[in-house]
Amino acid sequence: MATSRELGKTRLPLWAAGFVVLICVAILGLSAWREWEARNADLRNAEIDVTNLAHSLVQHADDTFELADTILVGLVHRLEIDGTGPDTITKLQAYLPTRKSSGRIRGIFVYDETGQWLATTERIDFSKLNNSDREYFRRHRDSPDTGTLIGPPVKSRSGGQWIITASRRINDSDGGFAGVALLTIDVSYFVKFYERFDIGPNGSASLLNNSGIMLARSRDESGAFVGRDLSNAPLFKGWNGRPAEAVYYFTSPLDGVQRLSYYQRSNRYPLMVLASKSQDDVLAPWRRAAAARVAFVLGLVLLIAVIGFYLVRQLVQGQRMAQALVAKEANFRLLAEQSSDMVTRIGLDNRLLYVSPSCVRITGWSAEQLLETSALAGIHPDDMERVEQAIAALKNGEAEEARFVYRQRHRDKGEIWAEAALHVTLASDSGAIDGVVAVVRDMTEQKDLQDKLASLATTDGLTGLANRRAFDERLADEWSRARRDGTQLSLLLIDVDHFKKFNDHYGHLAGDGCLRALGRILSAHARRPGDLAARYGGEEFAMLLPNTGADGCAEVGEGIRQALQDLAMLHAQNPPSRLVTASIGAATSLPSQATTDCSTLVAAADRALYAAKDSGRDRLVMSGQVVPWPAKTA
């Protein structure tokens, strides 16, 4: 009979073979899990991309229709005050082209109560044209609502292209229906804007109204999808139960493509955007890479199986196994020595037990100089507590790894930014934590690049002032602070008078110089740390004045106007002064719980700005009251 030792020797190869099989299965299982996670990671990254795209598109749509709304409000206000008599219409026909911005606004129209065309920006004979059959005209005629109506896309009668309409009702002095003011936006404007974004060969960006009507879609130059009714699509069937914005997977009813998307409804207008990517486009790189990785893993598993077969035969040769382990350890040490990152081992007393040669590049000191010194030496005092807490958590078993960025003293360069990835090490005999391994790399260049990018994202490249994005963020913060502290908040909107004529007459280089000069004046008048001068858009600037009342606001605004006048920059197309001047709208608010949001302050300043222009320009209007011109004399 076989002895127990012989049975043990017989079973040992079986156990080893089973172990090899288990390893192969584990590798295959882990590989499958990793591929699934990689697939999900690609989908999540695509979700982030379409989310960011949707945010940009809805902001673009809001800005476009806000411009249209602003123009319509001013136009209707003027018509309701001046009436629609021949003299008014003659002036209006000359005035309308000045309100038409290139690119965004297709045309502006005014119709009387019968639908007859009164005035338009189009260069056509409209004396016999009538729009009383249009849906927007009938709705304004039948409803006393004076708000802006954004209609479904229609074919333009003046140009034949697809357009989106925004219209407002005009009332007579008795409140009766007196006509319609209409502003149109080319669908192709949105299509061209959407084509700027890389969303893959089968991706799409769409603008729809809340009823499910397609207003514009990328890659649709012919307008084949414009006006499609998608109200029966699954997205709109459960509309009332959905959040205002969310990730959404669906099969497109337009082209049958399986898509991942992000939809977002506008909180200002009855619109929504849908940014989507084809799932096949998103997963195509993963599929190619997964095929290569699976082939590699299968080859690796096959290799492990072959090696395992031979290892089972050589189990009795423990010496060879020991030598193989020593060789592997040597190879690992060789990799650590050749790494461009600094690899260190830290003891429980925070002393450096091992330092790779890359320490000379990272810190300026050699490995011999660093051994047995404190791992915390050279760390900036402001970062010390955070680093100590991370290391203590690792040594106490509260975490197995940590990663952080901190400032480190360099022997020759002074101070650098470094990133450290820390992992605990365990004693081979007891399994207890016996130290920490840290991999450190120099992050100074990357940190500087991140800081530069952050600065560029909030700075206007021409004037050096804050850009619109930085202004909007700062306005929201200052509004919240003023409401919390019970202080006043003031805003100045400054617009260069007849700037387009200045550009046409002197050239765009001179126009840029004019804007930079005004930017320097604004910077000089933003004297307090809390004041913010920003380029609001085009030739329009803004000055935010926290903790400032109406008198102080008017004083700053008048100082800016006077400084620009003192600059005496020639502008032959700006009578009567023949100098560059600016119209300024000012508003002051005391935010409280009763007020809605900061848009009310912007709207008030904007109305004041239009009042300044309508009153003759080169003046300041504060809270509906025009400051006499000139407000100050030399």
Sequence and secondary structure as in RCSB ss.txt:
>XXXX:A:sequence
MATSRELGKTRLPLWAAGFVVLICVAILGLSAWREWEARNADLRNAEIDVTNLAHSLVQHADDTFELADTILVGL
VHRLEIDGTGPDTITKLQAYLPTRKSSGRIRGIFVYDETGQWLATTERIDFSKLNNSDREYFRRHRDSPDTGTLI
GPPVKSRSGGQWIITASRRINDSDGGFAGVALLTIDVSYFVKFYERFDIGPNGSASLLNNSGIMLARSRDESGAF
VGRDLSNAPLFKGWNGRPAEAVYYFTSPLDGVQRLSYYQRSNRYPLMVLASKSQDDVLAPWRRAAAARVAFVLGL
VLLIAVIGFYLVRQLVQGQRMAQALVAKEANFRLLAEQSSDMVTRIGLDNRLLYVSPSCVRITGWSAEQLLETSA
LAGIHPDDMERVEQAIAALKNGEAEEARFVYRQRHRDKGEIWAEAALHVTLASDSGAIDGVVAVVRDMTEQKDLQ
DKLASLATTDGLTGLANRRAFDERLADEWSRARRDGTQLSLLLIDVDHFKKFNDHYGHLAGDGCLRALGRILSAH
ARRPGDLAARYGGEEFAMLLPNTGADGCAEVGEGIRQALQDLAMLHAQNPPSRLVTASIGAATSLPSQATTDCST
LVAAADRALYAAKDSGRDRLVMSGQVVPWPAKTA
>XXXX:A:secstr
   HHHHHHHHHHHHHHHHHHHHHHHHHHHHHHHHHHHHHHHHHHHHHHHHHHHHHHHHHHHHHHHHHHHHHHHH
HHHHHHH S HHHHHHHHHHGGGG  TTT  EEEEEETTSBEEEESS S  TT B TTSHHHHHHHH    S EE
   EE TTT SEEEEEEEEEE TTS EEEEEEEEEEHHHHHHHHTTS   TT EEEEEETTSBEEEETT TT SS
TT B TTSHHHHTGGGS SEEEEEEE TTT  EEEEEEEE SSSSEEEEEEEEHHHHHHHHHHHHHHHHHHHHHH
HHHHHHHHHHHHHTTT HHHHHHHHHHHHHHHHHHHHH SSEEEEE TTSBEEEE TTHHHHHSS HHHHTTSBT
TTTB HHHHHHHHHHHHHHHTTS SEEEEEEEEEETTTEEEEEEEEEEEEE TTT  EEEEEEEEEE HHHHHHH
HHHHHHHTB TTT SB HHHHHHHHHHHHHHHHHHT  EEEEEEEETTHHHHHHHH HHHHHHHHHHHHHHHHHH
  STT EEEEEETTEEEEEEET  HHHHHHHHHHHHHHHHHHT B TTSTTTTB  EEEEEEEE   TTS  THH
HHHHHHHHHHHHHHTTSSSEEETTEE  SSSS  
